[in-house]
Amino acid sequence: MHTKGTSNTGTWSQGLNAYLVSLGELRLAQWWRNFEDLRQAGFYGNQAGESEVQEALDLLERIRTWATTEIWRFL
């Protein structure tokens, strides 16, 4: 459901962060939030330089590593 003044991406991101926090995955939630902040700054603020792109890629690699090594705890 789309609410006036709230983007679907923003709502989903907040929901994902809340879900990760509820799982006790505070570090992962922070990585995702940092990635979203970089993504939004680049897309909406046109502030995506080389260092921001590299930071976003580093965050995605951390998230991927978590997903492929830590997810077994939830199965």
Jmol script that loads the backbone (N, CA, C; Angstrom):
load data "model"
ATOM      1  N   MET A   1       0.842  -1.182   0.000  1.00  0.00           N
ATOM      2  CA  MET A   1       0.000   0.000   0.000  1.00  0.00           C
ATOM      3  C   MET A   1       0.879   1.234   0.000  1.00  0.00           C
ATOM      4  N   HIS A   2       0.583   2.150  -0.870  1.00  0.00           N
ATOM      5  CA  HIS A   2       1.373   3.373  -0.985  1.00  0.00           C
ATOM      6  C   HIS A   2       0.656   4.503  -0.257  1.00  0.00           C
ATOM      7  N   THR A   3       1.341   5.121   0.685  1.00  0.00           N
ATOM      8  CA  THR A   3       0.770   6.226   1.437  1.00  0.00           C
ATOM      9  C   THR A   3       1.338   7.526   0.917  1.00  0.00           C
ATOM     10  N   LYS A   4       0.518   8.555   0.879  1.00  0.00           N
ATOM     11  CA  LYS A   4       0.982   9.858   0.404  1.00  0.00           C
ATOM     12  C   LYS A   4       2.207  10.304   1.194  1.00  0.00           C
ATOM     13  N   GLY A   5       3.245  10.717   0.484  1.00  0.00           N
ATOM     14  CA  GLY A   5       4.446  11.209   1.135  1.00  0.00           C
ATOM     15  C   GLY A   5       5.430  10.119   1.534  1.00  0.00           C
ATOM     16  N   THR A   6       5.101   8.880   1.280  1.00  0.00           N
ATOM     17  CA  THR A   6       5.993   7.782   1.637  1.00  0.00           C
ATOM     18  C   THR A   6       6.262   6.946   0.399  1.00  0.00           C
ATOM     19  N   SER A   7       7.527   6.806   0.045  1.00  0.00           N
ATOM     20  CA  SER A   7       7.847   5.990  -1.118  1.00  0.00           C
ATOM     21  C   SER A   7       7.772   4.521  -0.750  1.00  0.00           C
ATOM     22  N   ASN A   8       7.470   3.692  -1.726  1.00  0.00           N
ATOM     23  CA  ASN A   8       7.447   2.247  -1.485  1.00  0.00           C
ATOM     24  C   ASN A   8       8.806   1.759  -1.017  1.00  0.00           C
ATOM     25  N   THR A   9       9.868   2.278  -1.624  1.00  0.00           N
ATOM     26  CA  THR A   9      11.214   1.873  -1.247  1.00  0.00           C
ATOM     27  C   THR A   9      11.517   2.259   0.193  1.00  0.00           C
ATOM     28  N   GLY A  10      11.166   3.476   0.578  1.00  0.00           N
ATOM     29  CA  GLY A  10      11.413   3.925   1.941  1.00  0.00           C
ATOM     30  C   GLY A  10      10.666   3.096   2.956  1.00  0.00           C
ATOM     31  N   THR A  11       9.415   2.780   2.675  1.00  0.00           N
ATOM     32  CA  THR A  11       8.620   1.961   3.581  1.00  0.00           C
ATOM     33  C   THR A  11       9.218   0.571   3.692  1.00  0.00           C
ATOM     34  N   TRP A  12       9.588  -0.003   2.547  1.00  0.00           N
ATOM     35  CA  TRP A  12      10.159  -1.342   2.553  1.00  0.00           C
ATOM     36  C   TRP A  12      11.469  -1.349   3.321  1.00  0.00           C
ATOM     37  N   SER A  13      12.282  -0.339   3.098  1.00  0.00           N
ATOM     38  CA  SER A  13      13.566  -0.269   3.779  1.00  0.00           C
ATOM     39  C   SER A  13      13.378  -0.172   5.285  1.00  0.00           C
ATOM     40  N   GLN A  14      12.474   0.668   5.734  1.00  0.00           N
ATOM     41  CA  GLN A  14      12.218   0.792   7.165  1.00  0.00           C
ATOM     42  C   GLN A  14      11.700  -0.528   7.712  1.00  0.00           C
ATOM     43  N   GLY A  15      10.836  -1.179   6.948  1.00  0.00           N
ATOM     44  CA  GLY A  15      10.306  -2.472   7.364  1.00  0.00           C
ATOM     45  C   GLY A  15      11.399  -3.526   7.457  1.00  0.00           C
ATOM     46  N   LEU A  16      12.291  -3.547   6.487  1.00  0.00           N
ATOM     47  CA  LEU A  16      13.392  -4.502   6.515  1.00  0.00           C
ATOM     48  C   LEU A  16      14.301  -4.217   7.699  1.00  0.00           C
ATOM     49  N   ASN A  17      14.611  -2.953   7.935  1.00  0.00           N
ATOM     50  CA  ASN A  17      15.449  -2.621   9.084  1.00  0.00           C
ATOM     51  C   ASN A  17      14.792  -3.053  10.379  1.00  0.00           C
ATOM     52  N   ALA A  18      13.509  -2.771  10.529  1.00  0.00           N
ATOM     53  CA  ALA A  18      12.788  -3.168  11.743  1.00  0.00           C
ATOM     54  C   ALA A  18      12.809  -4.692  11.909  1.00  0.00           C
ATOM     55  N   TYR A  19      12.620  -5.404  10.806  1.00  0.00           N
ATOM     56  CA  TYR A  19      12.640  -6.864  10.851  1.00  0.00           C
ATOM     57  C   TYR A  19      14.022  -7.378  11.259  1.00  0.00           C
ATOM     58  N   LEU A  20      15.069  -6.827  10.671  1.00  0.00           N
ATOM     59  CA  LEU A  20      16.425  -7.257  11.024  1.00  0.00           C
ATOM     60  C   LEU A  20      16.734  -6.960  12.485  1.00  0.00           C
ATOM     61  N   VAL A  21      16.294  -5.813  12.971  1.00  0.00           N
ATOM     62  CA  VAL A  21      16.492  -5.473  14.382  1.00  0.00           C
ATOM     63  C   VAL A  21      15.731  -6.467  15.258  1.00  0.00           C
ATOM     64  N   SER A  22      14.506  -6.823  14.856  1.00  0.00           N
ATOM     65  CA  SER A  22      13.722  -7.786  15.644  1.00  0.00           C
ATOM     66  C   SER A  22      14.394  -9.156  15.712  1.00  0.00           C
ATOM     67  N   LEU A  23      15.205  -9.463  14.707  1.00  0.00           N
ATOM     68  CA  LEU A  23      15.963 -10.722  14.710  1.00  0.00           C
ATOM     69  C   LEU A  23      17.250 -10.603  15.514  1.00  0.00           C
ATOM     70  N   GLY A  24      17.553  -9.403  15.976  1.00  0.00           N
ATOM     71  CA  GLY A  24      18.792  -9.184  16.708  1.00  0.00           C
ATOM     72  C   GLY A  24      19.982  -8.932  15.803  1.00  0.00           C
ATOM     73  N   GLU A  25      19.725  -8.696  14.531  1.00  0.00           N
ATOM     74  CA  GLU A  25      20.791  -8.480  13.551  1.00  0.00           C
ATOM     75  C   GLU A  25      21.046  -6.983  13.390  1.00  0.00           C
ATOM     76  N   LEU A  26      21.515  -6.355  14.455  1.00  0.00           N
ATOM     77  CA  LEU A  26      21.708  -4.907  14.462  1.00  0.00           C
ATOM     78  C   LEU A  26      22.772  -4.461  13.467  1.00  0.00           C
ATOM     79  N   ARG A  27      23.835  -5.219  13.375  1.00  0.00           N
ATOM     80  CA  ARG A  27      24.916  -4.864  12.439  1.00  0.00           C
ATOM     81  C   ARG A  27      24.423  -4.935  11.000  1.00  0.00           C
ATOM     82  N   LEU A  28      23.691  -5.992  10.670  1.00  0.00           N
ATOM     83  CA  LEU A  28      23.152  -6.140   9.318  1.00  0.00           C
ATOM     84  C   LEU A  28      22.147  -5.032   9.019  1.00  0.00           C
ATOM     85  N   ALA A  29      21.304  -4.699   9.981  1.00  0.00           N
ATOM     86  CA  ALA A  29      20.337  -3.612   9.799  1.00  0.00           C
ATOM     87  C   ALA A  29      21.057  -2.294   9.519  1.00  0.00           C
ATOM     88  N   GLN A  30      22.149  -2.056  10.217  1.00  0.00           N
ATOM     89  CA  GLN A  30      22.904  -0.820   9.996  1.00  0.00           C
ATOM     90  C   GLN A  30      23.563  -0.812   8.629  1.00  0.00           C
ATOM     91  N   TRP A  31      24.106  -1.945   8.195  1.00  0.00           N
ATOM     92  CA  TRP A  31      24.698  -2.019   6.858  1.00  0.00           C
ATOM     93  C   TRP A  31      23.643  -1.694   5.798  1.00  0.00           C
ATOM     94  N   TRP A  32      22.441  -2.290   5.953  1.00  0.00           N
ATOM     95  CA  TRP A  32      21.385  -2.066   4.972  1.00  0.00           C
ATOM     96  C   TRP A  32      20.972  -0.596   4.967  1.00  0.00           C
ATOM     97  N   ARG A  33      20.835  -0.007   6.153  1.00  0.00           N
ATOM     98  CA  ARG A  33      20.452   1.399   6.249  1.00  0.00           C
ATOM     99  C   ARG A  33      21.514   2.293   5.589  1.00  0.00           C
ATOM    100  N   ASN A  34      22.781   2.002   5.838  1.00  0.00           N
ATOM    101  CA  ASN A  34      23.868   2.766   5.215  1.00  0.00           C
ATOM    102  C   ASN A  34      23.819   2.647   3.691  1.00  0.00           C
ATOM    103  N   PHE A  35      23.557   1.428   3.210  1.00  0.00           N
ATOM    104  CA  PHE A  35      23.451   1.215   1.769  1.00  0.00           C
ATOM    105  C   PHE A  35      22.293   2.035   1.193  1.00  0.00           C
ATOM    106  N   GLU A  36      21.146   1.986   1.859  1.00  0.00           N
ATOM    107  CA  GLU A  36      19.981   2.746   1.397  1.00  0.00           C
ATOM    108  C   GLU A  36      20.261   4.246   1.393  1.00  0.00           C
ATOM    109  N   ASP A  37      20.954   4.735   2.407  1.00  0.00           N
ATOM    110  CA  ASP A  37      21.303   6.156   2.453  1.00  0.00           C
ATOM    111  C   ASP A  37      22.188   6.537   1.269  1.00  0.00           C
ATOM    112  N   LEU A  38      23.157   5.710   0.966  1.00  0.00           N
ATOM    113  CA  LEU A  38      24.033   5.972  -0.184  1.00  0.00           C
ATOM    114  C   LEU A  38      23.254   5.924  -1.490  1.00  0.00           C
ATOM    115  N   ARG A  39      22.386   4.937  -1.604  1.00  0.00           N
ATOM    116  CA  ARG A  39      21.585   4.784  -2.822  1.00  0.00           C
ATOM    117  C   ARG A  39      20.687   6.000  -3.033  1.00  0.00           C
ATOM    118  N   GLN A  40      20.020   6.423  -1.991  1.00  0.00           N
ATOM    119  CA  GLN A  40      19.119   7.567  -2.112  1.00  0.00           C
ATOM    120  C   GLN A  40      19.880   8.858  -2.391  1.00  0.00           C
ATOM    121  N   ALA A  41      21.022   9.034  -1.759  1.00  0.00           N
ATOM    122  CA  ALA A  41      21.831  10.236  -2.011  1.00  0.00           C
ATOM    123  C   ALA A  41      22.286  10.269  -3.462  1.00  0.00           C
ATOM    124  N   GLY A  42      22.643   9.124  -4.003  1.00  0.00           N
ATOM    125  CA  GLY A  42      23.088   9.062  -5.386  1.00  0.00           C
ATOM    126  C   GLY A  42      21.957   9.274  -6.372  1.00  0.00           C
ATOM    127  N   PHE A  43      20.808   8.674  -6.074  1.00  0.00           N
ATOM    128  CA  PHE A  43      19.689   8.749  -7.009  1.00  0.00           C
ATOM    129  C   PHE A  43      18.988  10.098  -6.940  1.00  0.00           C
ATOM    130  N   TYR A  44      18.671  10.530  -5.728  1.00  0.00           N
ATOM    131  CA  TYR A  44      17.892  11.755  -5.574  1.00  0.00           C
ATOM    132  C   TYR A  44      18.764  13.004  -5.453  1.00  0.00           C
ATOM    133  N   GLY A  45      19.945  12.852  -4.880  1.00  0.00           N
ATOM    134  CA  GLY A  45      20.788  14.016  -4.662  1.00  0.00           C
ATOM    135  C   GLY A  45      21.929  14.150  -5.634  1.00  0.00           C
ATOM    136  N   ASN A  46      22.036  13.184  -6.557  1.00  0.00           N
ATOM    137  CA  ASN A  46      23.109  13.215  -7.544  1.00  0.00           C
ATOM    138  C   ASN A  46      24.477  13.313  -6.864  1.00  0.00           C
ATOM    139  N   GLN A  47      24.640  12.595  -5.759  1.00  0.00           N
ATOM    140  CA  GLN A  47      25.868  12.657  -4.967  1.00  0.00           C
ATOM    141  C   GLN A  47      26.582  11.309  -4.929  1.00  0.00           C
ATOM    142  N   ALA A  48      26.737  10.692  -6.064  1.00  0.00           N
ATOM    143  CA  ALA A  48      27.369   9.384  -6.105  1.00  0.00           C
ATOM    144  C   ALA A  48      28.713   9.477  -6.808  1.00  0.00           C
ATOM    145  N   GLY A  49      29.734   9.787  -6.033  1.00  0.00           N
ATOM    146  CA  GLY A  49      31.082   9.793  -6.569  1.00  0.00           C
ATOM    147  C   GLY A  49      31.694   8.408  -6.471  1.00  0.00           C
ATOM    148  N   GLU A  50      32.926   8.307  -6.874  1.00  0.00           N
ATOM    149  CA  GLU A  50      33.619   7.017  -6.870  1.00  0.00           C
ATOM    150  C   GLU A  50      33.696   6.410  -5.477  1.00  0.00           C
ATOM    151  N   SER A  51      33.963   7.224  -4.463  1.00  0.00           N
ATOM    152  CA  SER A  51      34.080   6.684  -3.103  1.00  0.00           C
ATOM    153  C   SER A  51      32.737   6.190  -2.589  1.00  0.00           C
ATOM    154  N   GLU A  52      31.632   6.870  -2.942  1.00  0.00           N
ATOM    155  CA  GLU A  52      30.310   6.419  -2.516  1.00  0.00           C
ATOM    156  C   GLU A  52      29.924   5.107  -3.198  1.00  0.00           C
ATOM    157  N   VAL A  53      30.252   5.003  -4.464  1.00  0.00           N
ATOM    158  CA  VAL A  53      29.974   3.763  -5.189  1.00  0.00           C
ATOM    159  C   VAL A  53      30.761   2.611  -4.573  1.00  0.00           C
ATOM    160  N   GLN A  54      32.029   2.839  -4.262  1.00  0.00           N
ATOM    161  CA  GLN A  54      32.850   1.787  -3.661  1.00  0.00           C
ATOM    162  C   GLN A  54      32.314   1.403  -2.284  1.00  0.00           C
ATOM    163  N   GLU A  55      31.899   2.395  -1.504  1.00  0.00           N
ATOM    164  CA  GLU A  55      31.332   2.099  -0.185  1.00  0.00           C
ATOM    165  C   GLU A  55      30.056   1.261  -0.319  1.00  0.00           C
ATOM    166  N   ALA A  56      29.206   1.603  -1.287  1.00  0.00           N
ATOM    167  CA  ALA A  56      27.981   0.834  -1.515  1.00  0.00           C
ATOM    168  C   ALA A  56      28.313  -0.605  -1.910  1.00  0.00           C
ATOM    169  N   LEU A  57      29.294  -0.784  -2.769  1.00  0.00           N
ATOM    170  CA  LEU A  57      29.703  -2.132  -3.172  1.00  0.00           C
ATOM    171  C   LEU A  57      30.266  -2.923  -1.991  1.00  0.00           C
ATOM    172  N   ASP A  58      31.028  -2.247  -1.137  1.00  0.00           N
ATOM    173  CA  ASP A  58      31.566  -2.905   0.064  1.00  0.00           C
ATOM    174  C   ASP A  58      30.440  -3.347   0.990  1.00  0.00           C
ATOM    175  N   LEU A  59      29.441  -2.488   1.165  1.00  0.00           N
ATOM    176  CA  LEU A  59      28.298  -2.842   2.012  1.00  0.00           C
ATOM    177  C   LEU A  59      27.535  -4.028   1.429  1.00  0.00           C
ATOM    178  N   LEU A  60      27.323  -4.024   0.117  1.00  0.00           N
ATOM    179  CA  LEU A  60      26.638  -5.148  -0.517  1.00  0.00           C
ATOM    180  C   LEU A  60      27.419  -6.446  -0.350  1.00  0.00           C
ATOM    181  N   GLU A  61      28.718  -6.368  -0.417  1.00  0.00           N
ATOM    182  CA  GLU A  61      29.540  -7.565  -0.212  1.00  0.00           C
ATOM    183  C   GLU A  61      29.396  -8.079   1.219  1.00  0.00           C
ATOM    184  N   ARG A  62      29.367  -7.175   2.202  1.00  0.00           N
ATOM    185  CA  ARG A  62      29.161  -7.586   3.593  1.00  0.00           C
ATOM    186  C   ARG A  62      27.806  -8.263   3.761  1.00  0.00           C
ATOM    187  N   ILE A  63      26.777  -7.658   3.158  1.00  0.00           N
ATOM    188  CA  ILE A  63      25.422  -8.222   3.253  1.00  0.00           C
ATOM    189  C   ILE A  63      25.386  -9.595   2.594  1.00  0.00           C
ATOM    190  N   ARG A  64      26.007  -9.716   1.445  1.00  0.00           N
ATOM    191  CA  ARG A  64      26.054 -11.008   0.734  1.00  0.00           C
ATOM    192  C   ARG A  64      26.775 -12.057   1.568  1.00  0.00           C
ATOM    193  N   THR A  65      27.888 -11.683   2.155  1.00  0.00           N
ATOM    194  CA  THR A  65      28.641 -12.615   2.993  1.00  0.00           C
ATOM    195  C   THR A  65      27.789 -13.063   4.173  1.00  0.00           C
ATOM    196  N   TRP A  66      27.103 -12.127   4.809  1.00  0.00           N
ATOM    197  CA  TRP A  66      26.210 -12.487   5.916  1.00  0.00           C
ATOM    198  C   TRP A  66      25.149 -13.473   5.427  1.00  0.00           C
ATOM    199  N   ALA A  67      24.533 -13.160   4.278  1.00  0.00           N
ATOM    200  CA  ALA A  67      23.441 -13.983   3.764  1.00  0.00           C
ATOM    201  C   ALA A  67      23.892 -15.394   3.415  1.00  0.00           C
ATOM    202  N   THR A  68      25.127 -15.543   3.012  1.00  0.00           N
ATOM    203  CA  THR A  68      25.590 -16.872   2.605  1.00  0.00           C
ATOM    204  C   THR A  68      26.272 -17.635   3.734  1.00  0.00           C
ATOM    205  N   THR A  69      26.524 -16.973   4.862  1.00  0.00           N
ATOM    206  CA  THR A  69      27.192 -17.672   5.967  1.00  0.00           C
ATOM    207  C   THR A  69      26.383 -17.711   7.246  1.00  0.00           C
ATOM    208  N   GLU A  70      25.513 -16.737   7.471  1.00  0.00           N
ATOM    209  CA  GLU A  70      24.788 -16.646   8.734  1.00  0.00           C
ATOM    210  C   GLU A  70      23.332 -17.079   8.655  1.00  0.00           C
ATOM    211  N   ILE A  71      22.786 -17.184   7.484  1.00  0.00           N
ATOM    212  CA  ILE A  71      21.356 -17.468   7.334  1.00  0.00           C
ATOM    213  C   ILE A  71      20.967 -18.831   7.909  1.00  0.00           C
ATOM    214  N   TRP A  72      21.904 -19.750   7.962  1.00  0.00           N
ATOM    215  CA  TRP A  72      21.611 -21.092   8.487  1.00  0.00           C
ATOM    216  C   TRP A  72      21.044 -21.032   9.895  1.00  0.00           C
ATOM    217  N   ARG A  73      21.354 -19.990  10.647  1.00  0.00           N
ATOM    218  CA  ARG A  73      20.857 -19.875  12.024  1.00  0.00           C
ATOM    219  C   ARG A  73      19.346 -19.741  12.082  1.00  0.00           C
ATOM    220  N   PHE A  74      18.734 -19.319  10.981  1.00  0.00           N
ATOM    221  CA  PHE A  74      17.287 -19.076  10.968  1.00  0.00           C
ATOM    222  C   PHE A  74      16.516 -20.230  10.333  1.00  0.00           C
ATOM    223  N   LEU A  75      17.206 -21.244   9.891  1.00  0.00           N
ATOM    224  CA  LEU A  75      16.532 -22.373   9.243  1.00  0.00           C
ATOM    225  C   LEU A  75      16.102 -23.414  10.249  1.00  0.00           C
TER     226      LEU A  75
END
end "model"
wireframe off; spacefill off
backbone 0.3
color backbone group
